[in-house]
Amino acid sequence: MKRRLILFCIICVIGNFLNVFVCRASSMAKSIEKIDFVRVENIKDCQEDFELQNIYITSSKSAYAEFTIPQDGFVKIVTKANTIRQYAEGVTTYLGASTILYRNKNFIQPVGKEVMAGPDQVSETEAVALEKGTYYIQFKISDAVEELGIYGMLQTAVLYQDCSSNESESISTLHKRNQITLDKALSGFISDISPVDYYEFTVSRRTPVKIGYWTNQEGTTQIELFDTSNNKIADGSFTGGMEWFEVEKYVEKGTYYFKISSTARGKSEVRVMKQKYDLTLSYKKPIIYVNTKTEYKEIRYLKGNFYTTDVAATAWDNGTVLGKGKNSFAVNKAGYYTVRITDYTGKMFQTAIYVSDVDNVKPKAPVVSYCKAGQYYVKGKAEAGATVYLKINNSSHLYSAKASSKGVYKVKINYYLFKGDVIQVYAVDKAGNKGRTCKVIIK
């Protein structure tokens, strides 16, 4: 019997606790009223007539509402604190109300600034850019001593200007990026909730690309381009609005993404464009020809296949620079050759070519048929088209002449030969192969 009595007491205590908890939870539950938005053409200079919706206040320091917008756009909340009053100790006090916009039902993530309307006054929140979805408003009664005795009404309207976009991800992230097709415009949207957008694109071959961005709002915008390893390979920033801004980069075949951060809220246009640089390479054994109509400041080349991300790498310091007006060079080794052009604006771009059929056979030593003391030249025969080099008495100074199509050469020197002088003659063919040296003593 005693045990039953103890058990009964425990059940009563638990029951009372649950009753108090449920009552408190019930009193804390928010009554959220649904309101409709008013569509306007220009939210910053609204000329349309619109009606205010009534929100009734009964013994509470706050009232709550929710609304849903079907597309991305700008939102402004108009609030009038009409007849909110508190009666306490025989005194009636007229109260104002502040408006706070939230992005979720928990009312813990405000968007924009809290705006106050005094008794019988009207307030407007600043226009904020929001993605499509449902949002929540708290109307907080000001100067209320306690919740009891508060009653009356406020009026409100949600003004909405449509700024629809065709982004695949309304709120994009690093791992949830908008897909963009080359050379096709995409309407974007930068919101107050998510002031950063991510876009991803793929190129099927090595190509220069240009990322274009336009916004109809003033602000500072930064574009950062990354490769698949999250390495930043290009960036740029600008301040302003209503103008086209571009970031350009030569990229390899593959997938890339870029990040747009902006203080300019609202609609934007994004486009990734393939660029056509006027640079191609062709090969006719043993010469690589650089084909371009670009007015260039410099052409240089390296042996090997260099990625476009290496366009300014220190390896290019060791590249071979072609002489002014020259747009070809000879090769005698199979493999890749990369050519880089620098134009007069300082912009650099490059491309590569692979050659397999090369001339790597060394030419024979030239034949000296005429060399005589007291003469100013040496004659003979060598491989047709080869360049014949001559030095006297092992001097570092070289004289040269090109062999004709029949292989005949004549090397002129700037003083006459003496008896006993030793001349050394060798040939370098069109491919750059150096042949053996022929040595002759002047008699």
Secondary structure, DSSP 8 states (H G I E B T S, - for coil): -HHHHHHHHHHHHHHHHHHHHHHHHHHH---EEE--EEE-S-GGG--S----EEEEEES-SEEEEEEEESSSEEEEEEEE--S-EEEETTEEEE--EEEEEESSTTS-SEEEEEEEE-TT-EEE---EEE-SEEEEEEEEETT-SSSTTEEEEEEEEEEEEE-----S-SS-BTTB-EE--TT--EEEEE-SS--EEEEEEEESSSEEEEEEEEESS-EEEEEEEE-TT--EEEEEEEEESSSEEEEEEEE-SEEEEEEEEES--EEEEEEEEE---S-EEEEETTEEEEE--S-EEEEEEEES---GGGTT-GGGGGSEE--TT--EEE--S-EEEEEEEEETTS-EEEEEEEE-----------EEEE--TT-SEEEEE-STT-EEEEEETT-S--EEEE--TTSEEEEE-SS---TT-EEEEEEE-TT--B---EEEE--
